Amino acid sequence: MGLFDRLRGQDDPRVAFIGIDGVPFSLLADNPDEFPNMAALADAGSAGAIESIVPPESSACWPSLTTGVNPGETGVYGFQDRENGSYDTYVPMGRDVQATRLWDRVTDSGRKATVMNVPVTFPPQRNVQRMVSGFLSPSVDKAAYPDEFRDYLDSMGYIIDTNAKLGHKDDKTEFVENAHKTVDKRFEAFTHYLEQDDWDLFFGVFMTTDRVNHFLFKDYEDGTPDKEKFMEFYRKVDDYLGEIRETVADDVTLVVASDHGFTSLDYEVHCNALLEEEGWLSYDDDDHEQLDDISDDTLAYSLIPGRFYINLEGREPRGAVPEDEYDERRDELKEMLENLEGPNGRKVADRVVEKEEAFRGDHDDIAPDLVVVPNHGFDLKSGFKGADDVFGQGPRNGMHSFDNASLFVDDPDAAIEDADLFDIAPTILDLMEVDYSRTDFDGASLLTQ
């Protein structure tokens, strides 16, 4: 036990959760000699690949991972969501997450939570011990609470996110240097508060892993000269995770997980360009850049990543599809998406999921009608500025995957088989012996005892 735990005379079990955004389980499992600390964690505890959610995008995944429920309950479906009854869109932030967060349950049980760098948590909550928001936060000054926490992070040069724009350059040297600097500062801040040992739940996320994967994952899989940059970065992450495991007290269970998997990217698929080409979508004029610019006769449109909406009469302001034609039109659109092939002759869609299959809850009224879960290699884009071609290639060579997310639990009694993202929250609560109702979650605890 840590010093603080001995002083307070409590023996409630605790959890340190470390998120490794976008890290596929196979990357760590296939390279035990390169990543010995994660191999040791797997050997001593439990580890395995888990499934993500539909759609596997960080903005939707982290709210689901931290609440244990699907986007129909969280109200967050992706990086960009649509306002009810309009064509206005918005970028979901922390206050848009409508389900109960894991750390709120911990706090409500009379215990303390430190939350660091979790995506979609801005602005920081004031009902937890301390929080610095992650992805989409404007600055440390605005993203951290309370004041002394903010002042420490500011003084040590804490960085909320890697500068992903540097990854657009052909030479990845500057990007990788920035990624190292970001992960170094994250580790420094994490260990400072892990060693302070005044929390019951520590919940921190390394998001830089996702950034590196987007620009170097194909280099890893194809063995290009930049593969060593990728491996060097991940060896550091493995070292840091090993040090964290050594840092936490005996009464703390370490949980390490990613929110989705990753794979190589071959083609970007411009979904609204596809809909325009196939006669499903049109615009009022050539100067279009947002959803509200679609014409009145549009039958369907798309939002990132791979979410498709019927332009339904009575739901959308200028809906062109009558309600009695909804099923027919959706089936027609689904068939078209299922049959879509890329330039290499491979099917784009692994499967096309209807809303009733993926989403349920009080906030399913803004759910997409269809979601394409793509085959590896096809990254689905949905801009409204127009694209010359349906298929293209950009600066990124890695993409999210629904399968092959990672979960490591430093406890041999966790059974990580047929598991998914929804199982993480109830598992953590079980490890902490915090009461909850089984019906609170879409998943279930993975503990076998």
N, C-alpha and C positions, 0 to 999 in steps of 0.2 A: 504494500500500500504506500501511497505518497504521503508526504509530511502533512499536507492539509487534511487528508482523510483520517490520519491518526489523531490529529488535534480535535477534529470535530466529533470523533467517536461514533461515526456512522459506518455501516457496512453494506449499504445498498449497492448492488452491482452497477457498474457504469459502462458506457460505450464511447469509443472514439471512432467516428466514421470519417474516412478519407475518400472523397470522390476523385476518380481519375477519368475525367470526361472523355468519352469516345474511345476508350482503350478496349480493343477486342481481346477476349480471353485467349484466343489462339496465339496472339503475339507473345504473351507472357508464358503460356504453357509450352509453346514450341521452342523456347529459347531459355531453358533452365540454367545453362551455364552463363549466359549473358545477364540473366536477372535472378541471381541466387536468393535474394531476400524474399521475392514473391514465391519462388519455388519452396523455400523453407516455410513460409506461411501456409502454403497449400498442403505441405506434408504434415505440419503440426495440427492444422485445423481442417477446414472444409473449403473446397473451391470448385468452380465450374462455370460453364457458359450459361447465360440466362437470356431470355428474350426481352426485348424492349417493349415499347408501346406503339400504337398506330396513332399518328405518324411518329417515326423515330427522330424527332427534332428536339434539340436541347431545351428550347423554350417551352415545349409541352412535356418533355421527359422529366425535368427536375421537379416541377409541380406534382407530377404523378408519383415520382419516387418518394418525395418528402411528405406525401399525404396518403399514399397507398390506394388511390382511386384514379379512375380514368378521366379523360378530359371532359366528359359529360358532367362530372362532379366538380372538377377544378375550374371549369370554364375557360381553360387555356388550351388552344388547339395547335398553336404554332407561333412563329416569330411575328406574324401579322394575323389579326383576327378582324372579323366584320361586325360592325354595330348592328343590333337588331333593327329591322325595319328601314335600313338605309344602305347606301353603298359606301359609307364612310368606313375606313379601316383604322386600326390602332395597333400599337405595339404593346402587348400585355406586360404589365409590371407586377410587383409583389401584391399590390392591393387588388389586382384582378383575380388572384387565386382565391376561389370561394370555399375550398375545402380546408379542413383543420390540418395544420402542419404538425409534423412529428414533434418539433421543439415546443409547440404550444401545449401538446399533451403532457410533455415532460414538465413544463412550467406549471401547468394546472395541477399536477400531482405534488407540487411543493418542492420541486427540485430545479436545478439550474442548468441552463444551456448556453454554450458559446457557439455562435454560428458565423462562419467565415467563408465568404466568396461563393455562396450558392447562387446560381443564375436565377433570375426572376424573383428577387427578394427586395428590390428597391421600391420605396425608401425603406431604411432599416426599421424593424419593429422595436418598440420601446418596452415591450412586456417580457423580453428575455434578458439574460444577464449581460450579454454584449453581442453585437452583430455588425459585420461589415458586409454590405451587399456585393454581389458579383456582377457578372455579365449584364451590360446595359446601364450600369451606374455611371453618372457623369464625372464623379471625382471622389477621392477618399474623404474629403472634407464634408461632402453631403451624404456619403454612403455609410458612415460609421457612427455608432452610438454605443455607450455614452461618450462624453467629452474626453475623458482620460484615455479611453480606447482609441478614439480618433487621433488624439495628440501623439500617442505612441506610434501608430501606423504612419502618420505623417512624418514623424521625426526619423523613422528608419527607412523611408523611401518606398513604402509599400506600393505595389503596382496592381491595379484591379485586373487588367487584361493585357495580353500580348498585342503588339501592333501588327495586326494581320495584313495590313496593306503592304508591309515589307515583303510578305510572301509572294506578292505579284511580280517581283523582280526575278529575272532568269537566274541570277546569282543569289542563292539562298543564304549566303554567309551572314549578312546583316540581320535577316529575319531570325536565324537560329541564335545569333548572339542575343537578340532581344528576348527570345523565348527562354534562354538560359537565365538571363537577368530576372525575368518575371518569376520563374519557378524558384530561383534562389531566394527572392524576397518573400515569396509565399511560404516557403519552408521555414525561413527565419521567423516569420510572424507566427506560424503554426506552432513551432516548437516553444516559442516564448510562452504561449498560453497553455500549451500542453504541460509544460513544466510548472506553470503556476498552480495547476492541480486543484482549482477551485470550482470545477464544473462537474456535473453528472453526465451530461451529453456534450461531447465536442463534435461538431459537424462542420468539416471544412472540405473545400473542393479545389483540386488542381484542374483548371480549365485549359491550361497551356497545352496539355496533351492533345486535345481536340484540334487546336490551332496547328500544331506540328503535323498531325495526321493529315489535315486538309492539303498541305503543301508538299509533304514528303512520303506519304504512305506508299504510293506506287514505286517510289525509289527503293523503299524497303522490299517490296514484293518482287520487283524486277531486278534488283541488285545493281542499280546504277551507281555511279561514283558518289552520289549524294546519300547513299544508304548509310555510310559511316556517320554522317551528321545526325541522321535519325537514330541510329543505335547509340551514339554517344549521349544524346539527350535522354533516351530511355534508360541507359545505365545510371544516369544521375537520378532519375525518378525512382528507380529501384533502390538505389543507395538511400535516398531520402525516406522512402517507405520503411526500409529496414531500420533506420535511425529512429523513426517515429515508433516503431514496434518496440524498440529497446527503451524508449523514453517513458511510455505509459506505465502506470502502476499495475501491480498484480491484480487489483480488483477491476481492471478495465479490459473489456473485450474489444479488440480492434476489428473493424469491418471496413473492407476496401471494395468499392464497386464503381462501375461505369454506368452511364445512363443509356448508352446504345453501343453497338459495335462499329466497326469501320472496315472499308474495303477500298480497292483501287477504283478510280473513276476513269471511264473511257469516253463517255459522251454526256454532255449536258443536254437535257431535253426541255425545250421551251414550250411549256404546256399551253399557254395562251396562244402562241404562234400555231401550235397544232390545232387548237379549237378554231382559230381563224381560218386556217387552211382547209379544214373539213366542214366549214359552213356553220359552226356552232356559235361563233362569236364575231361581232363586228363593232366598229367604233363610230362615233358621231363625226369625227374628222381625223386628219392625219396627225394632229398634235395631241397625242394621248399619252398619259403616264400613270394613271391611277384607275381604280375600279369604277369610279363614278363616270368615267369617260366612255363606258360601253354604250352601245346604241340600244334603242328600245326593242329591237327585234332579236337581241342576243338570246340564245337558248341556254348557254352554259358558260361558266368562267372558272378560273382556277386561282387558288392561293397556294403559296409555298407551304410545305413541300408535297406536291402531288395531291392536293385536296381539290375536289371538283364539286361545284355547286350548280344545280339546275336554277335557271333564272325564273323562279316560280311566281306565278300570279298570286297575289295576296300575301306573299312573304317578302319578296323583293319589291322595292318601290315601283319599278317598271318591269315587273315580271311578264315574260312573253309566253310562258308555258302554262296553260290552264291546269288546275289541280287534277282534273279527270284524265289528263295526259301524262301526269308525272311518272307513273310506273313505267309506261311505255318508253318515254324519253330517257329515263334513267337506265333502263335495260339496254336501250340502243347505244347510249354513251358508254356503258360498261363493256359491251361487246367490242366497240371500237377500241377502247383502251386495252382490253385483253388481247386483241389481235395485233396491236401496234408492234412493229419490228424496227430495230435500229439499223444503221448502215451496215453493221456486221452480220445482219440476218438473225440476230438473237431477239427474243421477245423482251420488250421493255419491262413489262409487268410480271412480277412473280405471282401476284394476285391482286385483285381489285376488291376492296372491302366495302360493303354497304354500311351506311351509318348505324343501322339497327344492330349490326354485328359488333361494332367497335365501341359505341358510345351509349351511355345510359346515365340518367341523373337529372338534376334540376336545371342544368345548364346545357342541355343537348339541343336547345332551340337554335343555336348558331353552329351546330355541327355540320360538317361537309356531308353532302349526299353520297359521295364516293371518295375513297382514298386509295391511291395506287401505292402498293408496297413494291418498289422496283427490284428487279434482278440486280445483282452486283454489277457495277459498271455504268449504270444509268442514274444520273443525278437530276432530279426533277426541279425545274425552275418555273416561276410563275409571274414574271414581270408584266407590266402593261405598256411599256415603252415600245414594244414591238421588237421582233428579232427577224433577221433576214432568213434564217433557216430554223427548222424545228430542232435539228441536231447540231450541236456545236461543241467547241472545246474552249476552256478558259484557263486561268492560271492555276486552278486547283487540280490536283491529281488523286485526291482521296475523298471519299464520301461516306456518310452514315449508313449503317445497316441495321435492320430490325433484329437480326440474329447476332449471336456471338458477343453480347455484352458480358462484362466480367463481374463476378462476385466471389470475394474471399472473406471467410469468417474464421477468426482465430479461436475456433471452438469445434472440436470433432463431432459434436452432437447436432450440427446443422446438416441437413440433407439437401444438397443443391442438385436436385434432379427435377426436370420439367418445371423449373422455376422461372419467374419473370419479375419485372421491375416492381410490381405491386406487392410482392412478398417481402420486400426489404423493410418497410415501415413496421409491420407487425412483428417481424423477427427482432428488430432493434428493441421494441417495447418489451418483448418477452425476455430478451437478454437483460434488460433493466428492471424487470419485474414490475412494470407499470401496467395497471389494469386497463383493459379496453374490451369493447364488444366485438365479437367475431364479425358481425354485420357491418362494422365500421369500414371495412376494407374490401377491395376487390381481390386481394391476395390473402395469403395465410402464412403464419409463422413457419419457418423452415426447421425450427428446433424439434428434435425427435424425443426429448426428455423434458 
